[in-house]
Amino acid sequence: WSVPSFLVNNMGLLVGRMMPDSFESVLFVMVIIVVWELIKWALSAGATQNKDTGLPTEDVVAAETLQVDVPPEPHMELVVDPPTSLHFSNPREPYTWENEFCHGRYIAFHPPTSEANSRGPNGMDYRDYFSGKSRIWELRMQLQFKTKPDPDWDMFFGVELEDFVPLSMATKQAQKLIIAGVNQAVGGLYQSPGTDPHKVAAGEDRERPCCVLPLWAFDQFMETAEDEQPPNLGDPDFPSLGKKRYRRIAEYSKEIRALQSSLEVGPTYTFAFWGTARFLDVINWTVIGIPAVT
């Protein structure tokens, strides 16, 4: 666990040596890597946990019986909530989702691992797109709200698991230390192993395991008025559109806060995320390119 110990023990050294934007950039990289490792940690614990969690297993059984044409080449697999089907990286067209709050579409993509997954929406060539870039994956998504979000709501994006993940006391203490260090530096990270089903009353709401970040963690966003056409997620001009965080973190943070306070029904909101993609190998599920970690 060299990442968390480096983060907690050396925060003061970083503060003294870096300008604000550089400092925030490094902290952001650390935050995402910590989130990544927490997710891996939770998944690892979940894979070896006692199966008698007291949680319903109907969704798991249903997923196993789905007739899904799984690509033979290396890829990511994703599921949205509520579940519709198994989704894969490098799709030809964006996947869609819908819940009680909003509906939208998204693509998650990386350099192709075969000719079969080399093309995306709008004729996008995934190989050409990543040529010369240090990032090794990207996520793009669009959404429209069904009801106006309360401006006082905290909005997050991240990963949620299905079942409670039991952790040892040592692991819980380590996680608390990691999260406290990150939040003291930049704020916004929320992580939970979920609600222990053996410690709640029947019918009481249970929190699922999650690890999430606020909207400022996106690298790019744009707002399209209701009477205008939003950009295609495979648009070759997509990287030049909207507002971006790169080398303008302070301004970008203000823009994100303004956006969050003005979210409403009608416009299409487009987001993209790639900031730490050069360090997180989603195909092999590991951190790369950081000597202290890899």
ROROTOR-172680 format. One line per 10 residues: their letters; for each residue x, y, z of N, C-alpha, C. Coordinates in steps of 0.02 Angstrom, whole numbers, plus 32768, in hexadecimal, padded with zeros to 4 digits. Example, Ala and Ser with C-alpha at 12.3 -4.5 7.8 and 13.67 -1.06 7.14 Angstrom:
% residues 2
AS = 8294 7EE4 8186 8267 7F1F 8186 8294 7F5B 8186; 8282 7F90 8162 82AC 7FCB 8165 8285 8002 818A $
END
This chain:
% residues 294
WSVPSFLVNN = 8029 7FC3 8000 8000 8000 8000 802B 803F 8000; 8057 8044 7FCF 8085 807D 7FCD 8061 80BD 7FBB; 802A 80BA 7F94 8008 80F8 7F81 7FEB 811C 7FBD; 7FC1 80FB 7FE6 7FA5 811F 8020 7FDA 8138 8050; 800F 8110 805E 8041 8127 808D 8066 8163 8072; 8074 8163 8030 8095 819D 8011 8068 81DA 8016; 8029 81D0 8008 7FF9 8207 800A 7FF5 8227 804F; 7FED 81FE 8082 7FE4 8218 80C5 8024 8234 80E2; 805B 8211 80D8 8099 8224 80F9 80BF 825D 80D7; 80B3 8268 8097 80DA 8299 8073 80B2 82D5 805B $
MGLLVGRMMP = 8075 82DD 8073 804A 8314 805D 806B 8358 806A; 8089 835F 80A4 80A8 839F 80B6 80E1 83B2 8088; 8108 8381 8072 8140 838F 8045 8126 83A9 8003; 80EF 838C 7FEA 80D3 83A2 7FAB 80B9 83EA 7FAF; 8099 83FA 7FE6 807D 843D 7FEE 80B3 8472 7FE9; 80EC 8464 8007 8121 8496 800A 8146 849F 7FC9; 8142 846E 7F9C 816C 846F 7F60 8148 8482 7F20; 8105 8483 7F21 80E1 848B 7EE2 80B5 84C9 7EE2; 80AC 84E4 7EA5 807C 8519 7E9B 8036 84FC 7EA1; 8002 8525 7EAD 7FBF 850B 7EB9 7FA5 84DC 7E83 $
DSFESVLFVM = 7FA9 84F0 7E43 7F8E 84C5 7E0E 7FB5 8483 7E09; 7FF7 8487 7E0F 801F 8449 7E0C 800F 841C 7E47; 8009 843B 7E81 7FF9 8415 7EBD 7FB6 83F2 7EB7; 7F83 8417 7E9E 7F42 83FA 7E96 7F42 83C2 7E62; 7F6B 83CA 7E2E 7F6F 8395 7DFB 7F8B 8355 7E18; 7FC0 835B 7E3F 7FDE 8320 7E5E 7FAD 8300 7E8F; 7F8B 832A 7EB6 7F5A 8310 7EE6 7F22 82EC 7EC2; 7F0C 8308 7E89 7ED7 82E8 7E65 7EEC 82A3 7E4C; 7F28 829E 7E32 7F42 825D 7E1C 7F41 822C 7E57; 7F59 8244 7E90 7F5A 8219 7ECC 7F14 8203 7EE0 $
VIIVVWELIK = 7EE5 8232 7EDE 7EA0 8222 7EF1 7E85 81E9 7EC5; 7E8D 81EF 7E84 7E71 81BD 7E57 7E94 817A 7E61; 7ED5 817B 7E6C 7EF9 813D 7E78 7EE1 811C 7EB8; 7ED7 8145 7EEB 7EBC 812A 7F2A 7E77 810C 7F1F; 7E4D 8130 7EFA 7E0A 8115 7EEA 7E10 80D3 7EC6; 7E3C 80D0 7E95 7E47 8092 7E6E 7E5B 8059 7E9D; 7E8B 8067 7EC9 7EA2 8032 7EF5 7E6C 801D 7F28; 7E44 804E 7F3E 7E0D 803D 7F6C 7DDA 8010 7F49; 7DCC 801F 7F0A 7D9D 7FF5 7EE4 7DB9 7FAF 7EDE; 7DF9 7FA9 7ECB 7E18 7F67 7EC5 7E16 7F43 7F08 $
WALSAGATQN = 7E24 7F67 7F3D 7E23 7F4B 7F80 7DDE 7F30 7F90; 7DAB 7F58 7F81 7D66 7F43 7F90 7D52 7F07 7F66; 7D64 7F08 7F25 7D53 7ED0 7EFA 7D77 7E90 7F10; 7DB5 7E98 7F24 7DDB 7E5E 7F3C 7DBB 7E41 7F7A; 7DA7 7E6D 7FA8 7D86 7E56 7FE5 7D43 7E37 7FD6; 7D1F 7E55 7FA6 7CDE 7E3B 7F94 7CE2 7DF7 7F73; 7D18 7DEB 7F4E 7D1F 7DAB 7F2B 7D2C 7D72 7F5B; 7D48 7D82 7F96 7D59 7D4D 7FC6 7D2C 7D4D 8003; 7CF9 7D79 8004 7CCF 7D7E 803F 7CA2 7D42 8046; 7C86 7D39 8081 7C54 7D06 808D 7C17 7D14 8063 $
KDTGLPTEDV = 7BFF 7CE3 803E 7BC7 7CEE 8011 7B85 7CF9 8036; 7B82 7CE8 8076 7B45 7CF1 809C 7B41 7D38 80B6; 7B34 7D67 8087 7B32 7DAE 8099 7AEC 7DC4 80AF; 7ABA 7D9C 80A2 7A77 7DB0 80B3 7A58 7DDD 807E; 7A7C 7DE9 8046 7A62 7E13 8012 7A43 7DEA 7FDA; 7A12 7E05 7FB6 79F3 7DDF 7F81 7A24 7DCF 7F49; 7A1D 7D95 7F29 7A4B 7D81 7EF4 7A27 7D7B 7EB1; 79E9 7D94 7EAC 79C4 7D8C 7E6E 79E7 7DAD 7E34; 7A03 7DEA 7E40 7A24 7E0E 7E0A 7A61 7DE8 7DF1; 7A87 7DCA 7E1F 7AC2 7DA4 7E0B 7AAF 7D68 7DE1 $
VAAETLQVDV = 7A7C 7D44 7DF6 7A65 7D0A 7DD0 7A4D 7D1F 7D8B; 7A27 7D56 7D89 7A0D 7D6D 7D49 7A46 7D7F 7D1A; 7A7A 7D9F 7D34 7AB3 7DB3 7D0A 7AD6 7D76 7CED; 7ADA 7D41 7D14 7AFD 7D05 7CFD 7AD7 7CE1 7CC6; 7A95 7CEB 7CC3 7A6D 7CC9 7C91 7A62 7CF2 7C52; 7A7A 7D31 7C52 7A73 7D5B 7C16 7A9A 7D3D 7BDC; 7A7C 7D40 7BA1 7A9F 7D2A 7B65 7AC3 7D66 7B48; 7B03 7D6D 7B58 7B29 7DA8 7B44 7B62 7D91 7B16; 7B6A 7DB4 7ADF 7BA0 7DA5 7AB1 7BDF 7DC9 7AC9; 7C07 7DA7 7AF1 7C42 7DC5 7B10 7C7B 7DC6 7ADD $
PPEPHMELVV = 7C9A 7E00 7AD3 7CD2 7E04 7AA3 7D0C 7DD8 7AB9; 7D2D 7DB7 7A8A 7D65 7D8B 7A9C 7DA5 7DB1 7AAD; 7DAC 7DEF 7A92 7DE8 7E15 7A9E 7DE6 7E36 7AE4; 7E1F 7E49 7B00 7E20 7E6B 7B42 7DF5 7EAA 7B41; 7DCE 7EB5 7B76 7DA0 7EEC 7B78 7D8B 7EFA 7BC0; 7D69 7F33 7BCB 7D48 7F41 7C0A 7CFF 7F2C 7C06; 7CE4 7F17 7C3F 7C9D 7F09 7C43 7C7E 7F37 7C77; 7C44 7F54 7C66 7C24 7F85 7C91 7BDA 7F76 7C97; 7BBD 7F8A 7CCF 7B75 7F83 7CDB 7B5C 7FC3 7CFA; 7B23 7FDB 7CE2 7B05 8017 7CFE 7ACC 8003 7D2D $
DPPTSLHFSN = 7AB6 8033 7D55 7A80 8026 7D85 7A46 8057 7D76; 7A09 803F 7D67 79F6 7FF8 7D68 7A13 7FD3 7D2C; 7A23 7F92 7D36 7A45 7F6C 7D02 7A19 7F5F 7CC5; 7A37 7F63 7C8B 7A14 7F53 7C4C 7A35 7F17 7C2B; 7A77 7F1A 7C24 7A9D 7EE4 7C07 7AE6 7EF0 7C18; 7B10 7EC2 7C05 7B58 7ECB 7C0E 7B72 7EF8 7BD7; 7B98 7F2B 7BEB 7BB5 7F5A 7BBC 7C00 7F4D 7BB5; 7C1C 7F61 7B7C 7C63 7F55 7B6E 7C85 7F95 7B57; 7CC6 7F98 7B62 7CED 7FD1 7B4B 7CF2 7FD0 7AFE; 7D04 800A 7AE3 7D0C 8014 7A9B 7CCE 8001 7A74 $
PREPYTWENE = 7C94 801B 7A87 7C57 800A 7A63 7C52 802F 7A20; 7C2A 8013 79F2 7C1E 8034 79B2 7BF0 8070 79BB; 7BC2 806B 79EB 7B93 80A0 79FB 7B8F 80A8 7A47; 7B7F 80E4 7A5F 7B7B 80EE 7AA7 7B46 80C0 7AC7; 7B53 80AB 7B04 7B21 8088 7B2C 7AF4 80BC 7B4E; 7AB7 80A8 7B5D 7A88 80D6 7B7D 7A75 80BC 7BC2; 7A5D 80E9 7BEC 7A41 80D6 7C2D 7A0A 8107 7C3F; 79E2 80F2 7C70 79AD 811E 7C88 799B 8109 7CCF; 7990 813B 7CFA 7978 812E 7D3E 7945 8164 7D50; 7932 8168 7D8F 78FD 8197 7DA2 7914 81E0 7D9E $
FCHGRYIAFH = 7955 81EC 7D9C 796E 8231 7D9D 7982 824B 7D58; 799C 821F 7D2D 79B6 8236 7CED 79BA 81FC 7CBC; 79CB 820D 7C7E 79DA 81DB 7C4B 7A15 81F4 7C23; 7A3A 81C6 7C04 7A75 81DB 7BE1 7A95 81A4 7BB9; 7AD2 81B2 7BA2 7AF8 8182 7B7A 7B42 818A 7B8C; 7B6A 8157 7B7C 7BB0 815B 7B8D 7BD9 812A 7B63; 7C1A 8137 7B5F 7C4A 8108 7B42 7C88 8107 7B6E; 7CA4 80CD 7B78 7CE4 80C4 7B99 7D11 80A3 7B66; 7D4B 80BF 7B59 7D74 80A5 7B23 7DBF 80AA 7B32; 7DE5 8083 7B0D 7E2D 807D 7B16 7E4B 806A 7AD2 $
PPTSEANSRG = 7E8D 806A 7ACB 7EAB 8053 7A8C 7E91 800D 7A7B; 7E7F 8000 7A3D 7E61 7FC0 7A2B 7E90 7F86 7A3A; 7E72 7F4F 7A4F 7E99 7F12 7A5C 7E91 7EE0 7A22; 7E69 7EF3 79F1 7E62 7ECC 79B3 7E40 7EF8 7980; 7E3D 7EE2 7943 7E1C 7F09 790F 7DD1 7F0E 791D; 7DB6 7EDD 7941 7D6E 7EDB 794D 7D56 7F14 797A; 7D82 7F2E 79A6 7D6D 7F65 79D1 7D94 7FA5 79C4; 7DA2 7FB1 7984 7DCA 7FEC 7971 7DA0 8027 795B; 7D5E 801D 7950 7D33 8053 7938 7CFD 8064 796A; 7CEE 80A6 796E 7CBC 80BD 799D 7C86 80E6 797D $
PNGMDYRDYF = 7C60 810D 79A4 7C2A 8136 7989 7C43 8169 7957; 7C18 8178 7926 7C27 81AC 78F5 7C66 819C 78CD; 7C76 815C 78C6 7CB2 8147 78A1 7CF3 8152 78C7; 7CEF 815F 7908 7D2B 816C 7930 7D5B 8131 792D; 7D9B 8140 7920 7DCF 810D 791E 7DF3 810F 7961; 7DE8 80DD 798B 7E06 80DD 79CE 7E52 80DC 79CB; 7E6D 80BA 7999 7EB6 80B6 7994 7ED3 80FB 7984; 7EB6 811D 7953 7ECE 815F 7941 7EC6 8190 797B; 7E8F 818B 79A0 7E82 81BA 79D6 7EB8 81B7 7A0B; 7ECF 817C 7A1E 7F00 8176 7A53 7F48 817D 7A3B $
SGKSRIWELR = 7F52 8180 79FA 7F95 8188 79DF 7FB5 81C9 79F8; 7FEF 81C5 7A18 8012 81FF 7A32 7FFA 8218 7A75; 7FC8 81F7 7A93 7FAD 820B 7AD4 7FCA 81DF 7B0B; 7FD3 81FD 7B46 7FEC 81D6 7B7F 7FB3 81B0 7BA1; 7F76 81C8 7B9B 7F3D 81A5 7BBA 7F31 8163 7B96; 7F18 8132 7BBA 7F0C 80F0 7B9C 7EC2 80DB 7BA2; 7E98 8108 7BB5 7E50 80FE 7BB2 7E2D 8141 7BBE; 7DEC 8142 7BB0 7DC5 817F 7BBA 7D7B 816B 7BC4; 7D58 8195 7BEA 7D10 818C 7BF4 7CED 81CC 7BDF; 7CB8 81C5 7BB5 7C8F 81FE 7BA2 7C47 81EE 7BB0 $
MQLQFKTKPD = 7C22 821E 7BC9 7BDC 8212 7BD9 7BB3 8251 7BD0; 7B73 8248 7BC0 7B43 827E 7BBB 7B06 826C 7BE3; 7AE6 829F 7C01 7AA9 8291 7C26 7A79 82CD 7C23; 7A39 82BE 7C2C 7A05 82F0 7C32 79DC 82DF 7C70; 79CD 8312 7C98 79A8 8307 7CD6 795D 8304 7CC8; 793B 82D8 7CED 78F2 82D4 7CEA 78D2 8305 7D1A; 78F3 8310 7D52 78DC 8342 7D83 7918 836E 7D95; 790A 83AC 7DA5 7940 83DB 7DB4 7964 83C7 7DF4; 79A6 83BE 7DF1 79CB 83AD 7E2E 79CA 83E6 7E60; 79C6 83D5 7E9E 79CA 8407 7ED3 7A11 8423 7ED4 $
PDWDMFFGVE = 7A19 8466 7ED0 7A5E 8482 7ECF 7A85 8473 7F0E; 7A63 845E 7F43 7A86 844C 7F81 7A9D 8404 7F82; 7A89 83DD 7F4F 7A9E 8397 7F4D 7AE9 8393 7F3F; 7B08 8360 7F5B 7B4C 834E 7F48 7B48 831A 7F12; 7B68 8326 7EDA 7B66 82F7 7EA2 7BAA 82D6 7E99; 7BA8 8295 7E90 7BE6 826D 7E8A 7BE2 823F 7E4E; 7C1C 8227 7E38 7C1E 81F0 7E09 7C54 81C0 7E21; 7C4C 8181 7E11 7C7C 8150 7E28 7C64 8109 7E1C; 7C76 80DD 7E49 7C68 8096 7E42 7C40 807D 7E7E; 7C0F 8053 7E70 7BE6 8036 7EA6 7BE5 7FEB 7E9D $
LEDFVPLSMA = 7BEE 7FC6 7ED3 7BEC 7F7D 7ED1 7BA7 7F64 7EE7; 7B9A 7F25 7EDB 7B58 7F0A 7EE9 7B4D 7EF9 7F33; 7B7F 7ED9 7F53 7B75 7EBE 7F96 7BA5 7EDD 7FC8; 7B92 7ED9 8007 7BBC 7EEF 803F 7C00 7ECB 803D; 7C35 7EF1 804B 7C79 7ED6 804B 7C94 7ED5 8093; 7C96 7E9B 80B4 7CB1 7E99 80F8 7CFC 7EA5 80F8; 7D13 7ED0 8126 7D5A 7EE1 812A 7D73 7ED5 8171; 7DB3 7EC5 8176 7DD1 7EBD 81B8 7DD9 7F01 81D9; 7DE3 7F02 821B 7DEB 7F40 823F 7E28 7F66 8225; 7E5F 7F43 8216 7E9B 7F63 81FD 7E8E 7F85 81BA $
TKQAQKLIIA = 7E69 7F64 818F 7E58 7F80 814E 7E2C 7FBD 8156; 7DFB 7FBB 8182 7DCF 7FF4 818E 7DF7 8031 81A6; 7E26 8026 81D4 7E4E 805D 81EE 7E7B 807A 81B7; 7E96 804F 818D 7EC0 8066 8156 7E98 8091 8125; 7E5B 807A 8116 7E30 80A0 80E9 7E1E 80E4 8106; 7E0F 80E6 8146 7DFE 8126 8166 7E39 8156 8161; 7E75 813D 816B 7EB1 8167 8167 7EBB 8182 8120; 7EB2 8157 80EF 7EB9 816B 80A9 7E87 81A1 8096; 7E48 8194 80A6 7E12 81C2 8093 7E1A 8205 80B7; 7E2D 8202 80F7 7E37 8240 811D 7E6F 826A 80FE $
GVNQAVGGLY = 7EA5 8249 80E9 7EDD 826D 80CA 7EC9 828D 8089; 7EA3 8268 805F 7E8D 8284 8020 7E5D 82BE 802A; 7E2C 82B5 8056 7DFA 82E9 8060 7E17 8328 8081; 7E49 831F 80AA 7E6A 835A 80C8 7E8D 8383 8092; 7EA5 8360 805E 7EC9 8382 8029 7E9B 83A1 7FF5; 7E6B 837B 7FDC 7E42 8393 7FA5 7DF8 838E 7FB2; 7DE2 8363 7FDE 7D9B 835B 7FEE 7D74 8337 7FB8; 7D39 831F 7FCA 7D0C 8304 7F98 7D0A 82B9 7F91; 7D3F 8295 7FA5 7D40 824D 7F9E 7D11 822D 7FD1; 7CE6 8200 7FB9 7CBB 81DA 7FE7 7CC2 8190 7FD7 $
QSPGTDPHKV = 7CD0 8169 800A 7CD8 8121 8001 7CB6 80FD 803A; 7C93 80C7 802A 7C70 80A0 805D 7C71 8056 804B; 7C7C 802A 807B 7C79 7FE2 806D 7C31 7FC9 8069; 7C01 7FF5 8076 7BBB 7FE1 8075 7BA1 7FD1 80BB; 7B60 7FC5 80BF 7B41 7FB6 80FF 7B42 7F6C 810C; 7B58 7F59 8148 7B5A 7F13 815B 7B11 7EFA 8162; 7AFD 7EC9 8139 7AB7 7EB3 813B 7AA3 7E93 817E; 7AD5 7E7E 81A4 7AC7 7E5F 81E5 7ABC 7E92 821C; 7AC4 7ED3 820B 7ABF 7F07 823E 7A87 7F39 822F; 7A5A 7F27 8202 7A22 7F53 81F2 79E1 7F2D 81FB $
AAGEDRERPC = 79AC 7F52 820A 796B 7F33 8213 794C 7F23 81CF; 791E 7EF4 81CF 78FC 7EE1 8192 78D7 7F1D 8175; 78E0 7F28 8134 78BF 7F60 8112 78E6 7FA1 8115; 791B 7FA4 813C 7943 7FE0 8140 7970 7FE6 8103; 7979 8024 80EB 79A3 802F 80B0 79EB 801C 80BE; 7A0B 7FFF 808C 7A51 7FEB 8092 7A7B 8010 805E; 7AB3 8028 8073 7AE1 8049 8045 7B0D 8015 8023; 7B14 801B 7FE2 7B41 7FEE 7FBE 7B89 8007 7FC3; 7BBA 7FDB 7FBB 7C00 7FF1 7FBA 7C0B 8021 7F80; 7C2F 8057 7F8C 7C3B 8087 7F56 7C7C 80AD 7F62 $
CVLPLWAFDQ = 7C95 80CA 7F2C 7CCF 80F6 7F30 7CC4 812B 7EFA; 7CB8 8169 7F0F 7CA1 819C 7EE0 7CC6 81DE 7EE9; 7CC4 8207 7EB4 7CE4 8249 7EB4 7CB2 827E 7E9C; 7CBC 82BD 7EAD 7C90 82F2 7E96 7C9B 8304 7E4D; 7C72 8331 7E32 7C75 8341 7DEB 7CB7 835E 7DD6; 7CDC 837F 7E04 7D1B 839D 7DEF 7D4E 836A 7DD7; 7D42 832A 7DE4 7D70 82F6 7DCE 7D6C 82EA 7D83; 7D35 82FE 7D62 7D32 82FA 7D19 7D65 832B 7CFC; 7D80 8319 7CC2 7DB3 8342 7CA1 7D95 8375 7C71; 7D57 836A 7C5C 7D39 8394 7C28 7CED 8392 7C30 $
FMETAEDEQP = 7CCD 83CA 7C23 7C84 83C9 7C23 7C6A 83FD 7BF2; 7C2D 83F3 7BDD 7C0B 8424 7BB2 7BC0 8420 7BBE; 7B9F 8458 7BB5 7B56 845D 7BBE 7B37 8471 7B7C; 7B07 844A 7B65 7AE6 8458 7B25 7A9C 8468 7B32; 7A86 84A2 7B1A 7A41 84B7 7B25 7A10 8485 7B08; 79D3 8485 7B22 79A0 8454 7B0F 7991 8457 7AC4; 7994 8491 7AA6 7983 8498 7A5F 79BF 8491 7A31; 79F7 847A 7A4C 7A34 8470 7A25 7A48 8427 7A26; 7A70 8413 79F4 7A86 83CE 79EE 7AC6 83C3 7A17; 7AC6 8395 7A47 7B03 8389 7A6E 7B38 8367 7A43 $
PNLGDPDFPS = 7B76 836B 7A55 7BAB 834C 7A2C 7BA5 8300 7A2C; 7BB6 82E2 79F4 7BBB 8299 79F0 7BF7 8283 7A1A; 7BEF 824E 7A41 7C25 8238 7A6C 7C62 821F 7A45; 7C58 8213 7A05 7C90 8201 79DA 7CA7 8238 79AC; 7C90 8275 79B8 7CA2 82AE 798F 7CED 82B9 7990; 7D0D 82BF 7955 7D55 82CB 7953 7D6A 830C 7974; 7D3C 833C 7979 7D4B 837C 7999 7D3C 837B 79E4; 7D27 8343 79FE 7D13 8340 7A44 7D48 835B 7A74; 7D89 834B 7A6C 7DBC 8364 7A9B 7DC0 83B0 7AA0; 7DA9 83D3 7A6D 7DAF 841D 7A6E 7D70 843F 7A87 $
LGKKRYRRIA = 7D3D 8418 7A9A 7CFD 8436 7AAD 7CF8 8443 7AF8; 7CCF 8473 7B0B 7CBF 847F 7B51 7CF7 8499 7B7C; 7CF1 848A 7BBD 7D22 84A1 7BEE 7D4E 8466 7C03; 7D8F 8473 7C0B 7DBE 843E 7C1F 7DE7 8455 7C5B; 7DFC 8424 7C83 7E21 8432 7CC0 7E6B 843C 7CB4; 7E86 8422 7C7F 7ECE 8421 7C74 7EEE 8466 7C79; 7F1C 846E 7CA8 7F42 84AC 7CB4 7F17 84E8 7CC8; 7EDB 84DB 7CDF 7EAF 8512 7CF6 7E82 84F8 7D2D; 7E9F 84D8 7D5E 7E79 84B6 7D92 7E4E 84E6 7DBA; 7E69 851E 7DCE 7E43 854D 7DF7 7E06 8567 7DD2 $
EYSKEIRALQ = 7E0F 857B 7D92 7DD7 8593 7D6A 7DA4 855B 7D5F; 7DBE 8520 7D51 7D92 84E7 7D44 7D67 84D6 7D80; 7D83 84DA 7DBB 7D5E 84CB 7DF8 7D23 84FC 7E00; 7D30 853C 7DF0 7CFA 856D 7DF4 7CC3 855E 7DC0; 7CD8 854A 7D85 7CA8 853A 7D50 7C7D 84FD 7D63; 7C9D 84CC 7D82 7C78 8490 7D97 7C45 84A3 7DCE; 7C5A 84CD 7DFD 7C2C 84E2 7E32 7BF1 8509 7E14; 7BFF 8534 7DE3 7BC9 855A 7DC2 7B9B 852B 7D9D; 7BB8 84F9 7D7C 7B8F 84C8 7D57 7B62 84A2 7D87; 7B7E 848B 7DBE 7B57 8463 7DED 7B1D 848A 7E0B $
SSLEVGPTYT = 7B26 84CA 7E14 7AF1 84F3 7E32 7ABA 8505 7DFF; 7AC8 84F7 7DBE 7A97 850B 7D8B 7A7C 84D0 7D64; 7A8A 8492 7D7A 7A70 8457 7D57 7A24 8459 7D55; 7A07 8447 7D1B 79BF 844B 7D14 79A6 841A 7CDF; 7965 8413 7CDB 7945 83E8 7CA9 7949 840B 7C65; 795A 83E6 7C31 795C 8402 7BED 79A0 83FC 7BCC; 79D4 841E 7BE6 7A15 841B 7BC6 7A34 83D5 7BC9; 7A62 83C9 7B9C 7A8A 838B 7B9E 7ACE 839B 7BBB; 7AE3 8375 7BED 7B23 837F 7C0E 7B53 8347 7BF8; 7B8C 835C 7BDE 7BBD 832D 7BC4 7BFC 8331 7BEF $
FAFWGTARFL = 7C16 82F7 7C02 7C52 82F4 7C2C 7C84 82C2 7C0F; 7CC4 82CF 7C1B 7CF8 82A0 7C06 7D2B 8299 7C3E; 7D47 825E 7C44 7D76 824F 7C7A 7DB0 8227 7C5F; 7DEE 8241 7C6A 7E2A 821D 7C54 7E67 8231 7C7D; 7E60 825E 7CAC 7E99 827F 7CCD 7ECF 8251 7CE6; 7EBE 8218 7D01 7EF1 81EB 7D1C 7EF5 81AA 7CF3; 7EDA 81AC 7CB6 7ED7 816F 7C8E 7F1C 8155 7C7B; 7F4F 817F 7C7D 7F92 8168 7C6D 7FAE 813B 7CA3; 7F91 813F 7CE0 7FAB 8118 7D18 7F81 80DA 7D29; 7F44 80D5 7D0D 7F17 809F 7D20 7F08 8074 7CE4 $
DVINWTVIGI = 7F22 8037 7CE5 7F19 8008 7CAE 7ED8 7FE2 7CBA; 7EA2 7FF4 7C95 7E61 7FD6 7CA1 7E5B 7F90 7C85; 7E86 7F7E 7C56 7E84 7F3B 7C3A 7EA4 7F09 7C6A; 7EDD 7F1C 7C86 7F01 7EEF 7CB4 7EF4 7EFF 7CFD; 7EC9 7F34 7D09 7EB2 7F44 7D4D 7EEC 7F51 7D7D; 7F17 7F81 7D68 7F51 7F90 7D92 7F68 7FD8 7D88; 7F8F 7FF1 7DB8 7FAE 8033 7DB2 7FF0 802B 7D8E; 7FFE 8059 7D60 803C 8055 7D38 805E 8099 7D37; 809F 8099 7D26 80C2 80D7 7D18 80D3 8102 7D55; 80CB 80E8 7D92 80DC 810D 7DCE 810D 80E2 7DF6 $
PAVT = 814D 80F4 7DF7 817F 80C9 7E18 816E 80B8 7E61; 8152 80E9 7E86 8144 80DC 7ECD 810D 80A8 7ED6; 80E6 809D 7EA1 80AD 806F 7EA6 80B9 802E 7E7F; 80D5 8035 7E43 80DB 7FFB 7E17 811F 7FDA 7E1C $
END
